[in-house]
Amino acid sequence: MSSVRVGSDKVVIRSYDRERDRERFEKLERNCEVEPKKSPFFKTDVLGDPLCRIRNSPTYEMLVAELGNELVGVVCGSIKVVRAGGSPEGRAKVGYILGLRVSSLHRRRGIGSSLVFRMEQWFAANLVDYVYMATDKDNEASVKLFTDKLGFIKFRTPTILVNPVGNRMIHISSGVEIKKLDVEQAEVLYRKVMSLTEFFPQDIDSILANKLSLGTFIAYPLGETWEGLLDGGPSTPKSWAMLSVWNSAAAFKLKVGRAHHQACVLMSKASRWMDRLLPLLRIPVLPNIFSWFGFYFMYGLHAQGPESDSLMRSLCHHVHNMATRCKDCKVIVTEVGSQDLVGTYIPHWKMLSYSEDLWCIKALNNKKGAALYDWTKAPPPQTLFVDPREV
């Protein structure tokens, strides 16, 4: 626990305590919900668990800022070991900052930067090499805080792809085989084909075995065999694709706090009405994102061979069909590197998708080998691994 002076006030920054802070955290969340005048924003329901977005990480912390008897700010952080793109050592210990919130009544007083500074101290005590965070490229306040005041630099700009979940199953070609791998098989395959991918986590086995991970699936042409993908044997398909599915709907829910205009709401209702009235027309249904909804997140996407595009689309359709059986799952989401060709294979709606995500990074404890390598200056790779625990 520590304290900082904010004007004439003394603000205490300490670890989150469930017994003391749960109800006050919910009040803080409501106080942070100031709708922007122009653009929509997402509200989050953590389903009674403020730690839901970090508790599946190997090491995590949640800090709160307390002014008197009121919580006025919060930030979360997690630590893991990942592949550092281009690094001669191959791996780096990274800290991830997320969930920074400051009450609307106490902003522009340095509380947000104080929370991040204390989180960085916790990272340093745990020998973290780099710290990174993700934000909306157009969120000027967030970008300025991290890049102008806190020493972060703009690093990666991945693309978020979103596809609505329809009311009916999507047909998958009979010429495609889809197989669900067990956790051990999935781990072997991921370490074989993605271990050099930037941000690939050392604890991929823990992610795959997590209760929120719904499985890893591979697709390959009918009549071919897949076992050679694991052992390098001759029974390897000429084309294949793989991905895993994370059930974010079981961890938290979202809803859009404000539409661009009322027409968005009317379009959503109209598309669902037309789909029920004229199902044979297969009119795409705009999901009701103005009520609480959940989503499936596809991660670890990889494809090879001349038919990789159609095989990846078949896998995405398979995930869609899984999602139709989950009443809370209204969309399917994934995030890929801005230069990743796989992104062109994934079914998505442009009006729901987003190409303006921004990751910022900062070297924290990079004394070891710093003269030889600085990851913050590495050029963007074609692919990167997006950890579903951090979505």
C-alpha positions in Angstrom: 0.0 0.0 0.0 1.2 3.5 -0.8 -0.3 7.0 -1.0 0.1 9.9 -3.4 -0.9 13.6 -3.1 -3.5 14.7 -5.6 -3.8 18.4 -5.0 -4.6 18.7 -1.4 -6.1 15.2 -1.2 -4.3 12.0 -0.1 -5.1 9.1 -2.4 -4.2 5.6 -1.2 -3.2 3.0 -3.8 -3.4 -0.6 -2.7 -4.3 -4.1 -3.8 -8.0 -4.9 -4.5 -9.7 -6.5 -1.5 -12.8 -8.5 -2.4 -14.5 -8.1 1.0 -13.9 -4.3 1.2 -14.1 -3.3 -2.4 -16.6 -5.3 -4.3 -19.6 -3.1 -3.9 -17.5 0.1 -4.2 -16.0 -1.3 -7.4 -19.5 -1.6 -8.9 -20.2 2.0 -7.9 -16.9 3.1 -9.5 -17.9 1.3 -12.7 -21.1 3.3 -12.8 -19.3 6.5 -12.2 -17.0 5.8 -15.1 -19.9 5.5 -17.6 -19.9 8.9 -19.1 -21.1 8.5 -22.7 -19.0 10.3 -25.3 -20.9 12.8 -27.4 -20.3 11.2 -30.8 -19.0 7.7 -30.7 -20.4 4.6 -29.0 -18.7 2.8 -26.2 -19.0 -0.6 -24.5 -20.3 -1.2 -21.0 -19.0 -4.2 -19.2 -20.8 -6.6 -16.8 -18.1 -8.6 -15.0 -20.7 -11.0 -13.6 -19.7 -10.3 -10.0 -16.0 -10.9 -10.6 -13.9 -7.8 -11.0 -10.8 -10.0 -11.6 -12.5 -11.9 -14.5 -10.1 -10.5 -17.2 -6.9 -11.3 -15.4 -7.5 -14.3 -13.1 -6.7 -16.8 -15.8 -3.2 -15.4 -16.2 -0.1 -16.9 -14.5 0.5 -13.9 -12.3 -1.9 -10.9 -11.8 -2.6 -7.9 -9.7 -5.5 -5.4 -9.3 -4.8 -2.0 -7.8 -7.4 0.5 -6.5 -7.1 4.2 -5.7 -9.0 5.2 -2.6 -10.0 8.7 -1.6 -11.5 8.6 1.9 -14.2 5.9 1.7 -14.6 6.1 -2.1 -12.8 4.1 -4.8 -11.9 6.6 -7.5 -9.7 4.5 -9.8 -8.6 1.0 -10.7 -6.1 -0.8 -12.9 -5.3 -4.4 -13.6 -2.1 -6.1 -14.7 -0.9 -9.6 -15.6 2.5 -11.2 -16.2 3.6 -14.0 -18.6 6.5 -15.1 -20.7 6.1 -14.8 -24.5 8.1 -14.9 -27.7 9.7 -11.6 -28.3 9.8 -11.1 -32.1 13.4 -11.1 -33.4 14.9 -11.4 -30.0 18.2 -13.5 -29.9 17.1 -14.9 -26.5 13.7 -15.7 -28.0 11.6 -15.0 -24.9 10.7 -12.0 -22.8 8.7 -11.5 -19.5 5.9 -9.1 -20.3 3.4 -7.2 -18.2 0.0 -6.3 -19.6 -2.0 -3.3 -18.4 -5.7 -3.3 -18.8 -8.9 -2.0 -17.2 -7.7 1.4 -16.3 -10.6 3.4 -14.9 -10.9 6.7 -13.1 -14.2 8.1 -11.7 -15.5 10.9 -14.0 -15.6 13.2 -10.9 -11.8 12.8 -10.3 -10.2 12.8 -13.8 -7.3 15.0 -14.9 -5.8 14.9 -11.4 -3.1 12.4 -12.0 -4.8 9.4 -10.5 -4.6 7.3 -13.7 -0.9 7.9 -14.2 -0.3 7.2 -10.4 -2.1 3.8 -10.8 0.0 2.9 -13.8 3.2 4.0 -12.1 2.4 1.8 -9.1 1.6 -1.1 -11.4 4.9 -0.6 -13.2 6.6 -0.9 -9.8 4.9 -4.2 -9.2 6.0 -5.4 -12.7 9.6 -4.3 -11.9 9.6 -6.2 -8.7 8.6 -9.3 -10.7 11.5 -8.7 -13.1 9.3 -7.9 -16.1 11.2 -6.9 -19.3 8.5 -5.0 -21.2 5.1 -3.6 -20.4 2.3 -3.2 -23.0 -1.3 -2.1 -23.3 -4.0 -2.0 -25.9 -6.4 0.9 -26.6 -8.5 2.4 -29.4 -6.3 4.3 -31.8 -8.8 7.2 -31.7 -8.9 7.4 -27.9 -6.8 10.5 -27.6 -6.9 10.7 -23.8 -5.6 7.2 -23.4 -3.0 7.5 -26.2 -1.6 10.7 -24.8 -1.5 9.4 -21.2 0.6 6.4 -22.2 2.8 7.9 -24.9 3.2 11.5 -23.7 3.3 11.0 -20.0 4.3 7.4 -19.3 6.9 6.8 -21.9 5.2 4.1 -24.0 5.6 4.0 -27.8 3.1 2.9 -30.5 4.0 -0.7 -31.3 1.4 -2.8 -33.2 -1.9 -2.2 -34.9 -3.8 -5.5 -35.1 -7.2 -5.8 -36.7 -10.3 -7.0 -34.8 -12.8 -9.0 -36.9 -16.3 -9.5 -35.7 -19.0 -11.7 -37.2 -22.6 -12.0 -36.0 -24.1 -15.3 -34.9 -27.2 -16.1 -36.9 -30.2 -18.1 -35.9 -29.4 -21.1 -38.1 -26.4 -23.4 -38.7 -24.1 -22.7 -41.7 -23.5 -25.5 -44.2 -20.0 -26.9 -44.2 -18.7 -28.6 -47.3 -18.8 -32.4 -47.2 -15.3 -32.3 -48.7 -13.8 -31.0 -45.5 -12.9 -33.0 -42.4 -13.0 -31.1 -39.1 -11.3 -32.8 -36.0 -11.2 -31.6 -32.4 -7.7 -32.2 -30.9 -7.2 -33.1 -27.3 -5.2 -30.6 -25.2 -1.9 -32.5 -25.5 -2.2 -32.8 -29.3 -3.1 -29.1 -29.6 -0.1 -28.1 -27.5 2.3 -30.1 -29.6 1.0 -28.6 -32.8 1.0 -25.1 -31.5 4.6 -25.3 -30.3 5.6 -26.8 -33.6 4.0 -24.2 -35.9 3.6 -21.0 -33.8 6.4 -21.0 -31.2 8.3 -18.3 -33.2 5.2 -16.1 -33.5 5.4 -12.8 -31.7 3.6 -12.9 -28.3 3.3 -16.6 -28.4 2.8 -17.6 -24.7 5.2 -20.0 -23.0 2.2 -21.4 -21.0 0.1 -22.3 -24.0 -0.7 -25.5 -22.3 -2.5 -23.7 -19.5 -4.5 -21.7 -22.0 -5.6 -24.8 -23.9 -6.5 -26.6 -20.6 -8.5 -23.7 -19.2 -12.2 -24.3 -18.7 -13.0 -21.3 -20.9 -11.2 -22.9 -23.8 -13.8 -24.8 -25.8 -11.3 -26.7 -27.9 -8.8 -26.7 -30.8 -10.0 -27.7 -34.2 -8.2 -28.6 -37.4 -9.7 -28.7 -40.9 -8.3 -30.6 -43.9 -9.5 -32.1 -47.2 -11.7 -35.2 -46.9 -9.7 -38.4 -47.6 -6.4 -37.1 -46.4 -4.9 -37.8 -42.9 -3.6 -35.3 -40.3 -1.4 -37.3 -37.9 1.8 -36.3 -39.6 1.2 -32.7 -38.5 2.2 -33.9 -35.0 5.1 -36.2 -35.7 6.3 -35.0 -39.1 5.3 -38.3 -40.7 4.1 -38.8 -44.3 0.4 -38.6 -43.4 0.3 -34.9 -43.6 -2.4 -33.0 -45.5 -1.4 -30.8 -48.4 -3.6 -28.0 -47.0 -4.9 -27.5 -43.4 -6.1 -24.9 -41.0 -6.4 -24.7 -37.2 -7.9 -22.5 -34.5 -9.0 -22.6 -30.9 -12.1 -21.1 -29.3 -12.4 -19.2 -26.0 -15.7 -18.7 -24.3 -15.6 -15.0 -23.2 -19.3 -15.1 -22.7 -18.8 -17.1 -19.5 -16.4 -14.5 -18.1 -18.1 -11.2 -18.8 -20.8 -9.5 -20.9 -20.9 -6.4 -23.0 -23.3 -3.9 -24.5 -23.1 -0.8 -26.5 -23.8 2.2 -24.3 -24.7 4.6 -27.2 -25.6 4.0 -30.8 -24.4 6.4 -33.5 -28.0 7.2 -34.0 -31.4 5.5 -33.5 -31.2 4.0 -37.0 -28.7 1.4 -35.8 -31.3 0.1 -33.3 -34.0 0.1 -35.9 -31.8 -1.8 -38.3 -31.0 -4.4 -35.7 -34.7 -5.0 -35.0 -35.7 -5.0 -38.7 -33.0 -7.5 -39.7 -34.1 -10.0 -37.0 -37.8 -9.5 -38.0 -37.0 -10.1 -41.7 -35.0 -13.2 -40.9 -37.9 -14.7 -38.9 -40.4 -13.8 -41.6 -38.4 -14.8 -44.7 -35.8 -17.3 -43.5 -35.1 -18.6 -47.0 -33.7 -15.2 -48.0 -30.9 -15.7 -45.5 -30.8 -12.0 -44.7 -27.8 -11.3 -42.4 -29.0 -10.6 -38.9 -27.5 -7.6 -37.0 -27.1 -8.8 -33.4 -28.7 -6.9 -30.6 -25.6 -5.3 -29.2 -27.6 -2.8 -27.3 -28.5 -5.4 -24.7 -26.0 -7.5 -22.7 -24.3 -10.1 -24.9 -21.3 -12.4 -24.9 -19.0 -13.6 -27.5 -16.6 -16.5 -28.6 -13.0 -15.5 -29.3 -11.0 -17.4 -31.9 -7.3 -17.5 -31.2 -4.2 -19.3 -32.5 -5.3 -19.1 -36.1 -3.0 -20.8 -38.6 -3.4 -22.1 -42.1 -1.1 -23.7 -44.8 -1.5 -24.9 -48.3 -3.3 -24.0 -51.5 -6.8 -24.7 -49.9 -6.0 -22.9 -46.7 -8.5 -20.1 -47.3 -11.5 -22.3 -47.8 -10.5 -24.6 -44.9 -10.2 -21.6 -42.5 -13.6 -20.4 -43.5 -15.0 -23.9 -42.8 -13.5 -23.7 -39.3 -15.0 -20.3 -38.8 -18.4 -21.7 -39.9 -17.9 -24.6 -37.4 -17.3 -22.1 -34.6 -20.5 -20.2 -35.7 -22.5 -23.4 -35.5 -21.1 -24.0 -32.0 -22.1 -20.4 -31.0 -25.7 -20.9 -32.1 -26.1 -23.3 -29.2 -25.0 -20.7 -26.7 -27.9 -18.3 -26.0 -25.6 -15.5 -24.7 -23.2 -15.6 -27.6 -24.2 -13.0 -30.2 -20.9 -12.4 -32.1 -17.7 -14.2 -32.9 -14.5 -12.2 -32.5 -10.9 -12.7 -33.4 -7.8 -10.4 -33.7 -5.0 -10.8 -36.2 -1.9 -9.0 -37.2 -2.4 -6.1 -39.6 -0.3 -8.0 -42.3 -1.6 -11.5 -41.6 -3.1 -13.1 -44.7 -5.3 -15.3 -42.5 -7.4 -12.2 -41.8 -8.6 -12.2 -45.4 -10.0 -15.7 -44.9 -12.2 -15.0 -41.9 -15.9 -14.2 -42.4 -16.7 -10.8 -40.8 -18.9 -7.8 -41.0 -17.0 -4.6 -41.8 -19.5 -2.5 -39.9 -18.8 -4.4 -36.7 -15.1 -5.0 -37.2 -12.3 -2.6 -36.3 -8.9 -2.0 -37.8 -7.9 0.7 -35.4 -6.7 -1.3 -32.3 -3.4 0.1 -31.0 -0.8 -1.7 -28.8 1.8 0.4 -27.0 4.9 -0.9 -25.3 7.6 0.2 -23.0 11.0 -1.4 -22.0 11.0 -1.7 -18.2 13.8 -4.0 -17.1 15.8 -4.7 -20.3 19.3 -4.3 -18.9 20.1 -7.9 -19.9 21.1 -7.8 -23.6 19.8 -4.3 -24.0 22.8 -3.3 -26.1 22.1 -6.1 -28.5 18.4 -6.0 -28.8 15.4 -3.7 -28.2 12.1 -5.3 -28.9 10.3 -1.9 -29.0 12.2 -1.1 -32.2 11.4 -4.4 -34.0 9.4 -4.0 -37.2 5.9 -5.5 -37.2 5.8 -9.2 -38.1 3.3 -10.7 -40.4 1.6 -12.6 -37.6 1.2 -12.3 -33.9 -0.5 -14.3 -31.2 -3.4 -12.7 -29.3 -3.9 -14.2 -25.9 -7.6 -14.9 -25.2 -7.1 -14.2 -21.5 -6.4 -10.5 -22.3 -9.3 -9.8 -24.6 
